[in-house]
Amino acid sequence: MKKEIQQLTEGERRVYKLMANFHENDEIAEILHCSRGTVKAHVSSILKKLCVYSRAEAVIAGLKLGILELDNIHIRERVVF
């Protein structure tokens, strides 16, 4: 049985799409021309509305629920030392 999910606001949807594409809060704030605090608030609200605890869980939930499409997620290469 699927859990009822609260509707995401327009701002949350914009942050969610960027978050799903592995952008960090600072990058999202720069792209959307808003503060890091605003991004952090949107991310917290997204996680709460999706009933998840992490960004990874939010992406998986979005794919399962049809909120996100795999074709629209672009994996960026990261160099880790």
C-alpha positions as CSV (number, residue, x, y, z in Angstrom):
1,M,0.0,0.0,0.0
2,K,1.5,3.4,-1.1
3,K,1.7,6.1,1.5
4,E,-0.2,9.3,0.8
5,I,2.3,12.0,-0.2
6,Q,1.9,15.7,0.2
7,Q,2.1,17.8,-2.9
8,L,5.5,19.4,-3.4
9,T,5.6,23.1,-4.0
10,E,7.0,24.6,-7.2
11,G,10.2,25.6,-5.3
12,E,10.5,22.1,-3.8
13,R,10.1,20.5,-7.2
14,R,12.9,22.7,-8.7
15,V,15.2,21.8,-5.8
16,Y,14.2,18.1,-6.0
17,K,15.2,17.8,-9.6
18,L,18.6,19.3,-9.0
19,M,19.0,17.2,-5.8
20,A,18.2,14.1,-7.8
21,N,21.0,15.1,-10.2
22,F,23.5,15.0,-7.4
23,H,23.9,18.8,-7.0
24,E,24.9,19.9,-3.5
25,N,23.0,22.7,-1.6
26,D,25.5,25.4,-2.5
27,E,25.3,24.5,-6.2
28,I,21.5,24.4,-6.1
29,A,21.4,27.8,-4.4
30,E,23.6,29.3,-7.1
31,I,21.6,27.8,-10.0
32,L,18.3,28.9,-8.5
33,H,19.6,32.3,-7.3
34,C,18.4,31.7,-3.7
35,S,20.1,31.3,-0.3
36,R,21.6,28.0,1.0
37,G,19.1,28.3,3.9
38,T,16.2,28.3,1.4
39,V,17.6,25.2,-0.3
40,K,18.2,23.4,3.0
41,A,14.6,24.2,4.1
42,H,13.2,22.8,0.8
43,V,15.4,19.6,1.1
44,S,14.1,19.1,4.6
45,S,10.5,19.6,3.5
46,I,11.0,17.2,0.5
47,L,12.4,14.4,2.8
48,K,9.6,14.9,5.3
49,K,6.9,14.8,2.6
50,L,8.4,11.7,1.0
51,C,8.8,10.1,4.5
52,V,12.5,9.4,3.9
53,Y,15.7,10.2,5.7
54,S,18.2,10.8,3.0
55,R,18.7,12.3,-0.5
56,A,19.3,8.8,-1.9
57,E,16.1,7.5,-0.4
58,A,14.3,10.6,-1.9
59,V,15.5,9.8,-5.4
60,I,14.5,6.1,-5.1
61,A,11.1,7.1,-3.8
62,G,10.7,9.6,-6.6
63,L,11.5,6.9,-9.2
64,K,9.1,4.4,-7.6
65,L,6.3,6.9,-7.3
66,G,6.8,8.3,-10.8
67,I,7.7,11.8,-9.6
68,L,11.2,11.5,-11.2
69,E,12.1,9.7,-14.4
70,L,15.4,7.8,-14.8
71,D,16.0,9.5,-18.2
72,N,16.1,12.9,-16.5
73,I,18.8,11.9,-13.9
74,H,22.3,12.6,-15.1
75,I,25.1,11.0,-13.1
76,R,28.0,13.3,-12.7
77,E,31.5,11.9,-12.4
78,R,33.2,12.7,-9.2
79,V,36.9,12.4,-8.2
80,V,37.4,11.2,-4.7
81,F,40.8,11.2,-3.0
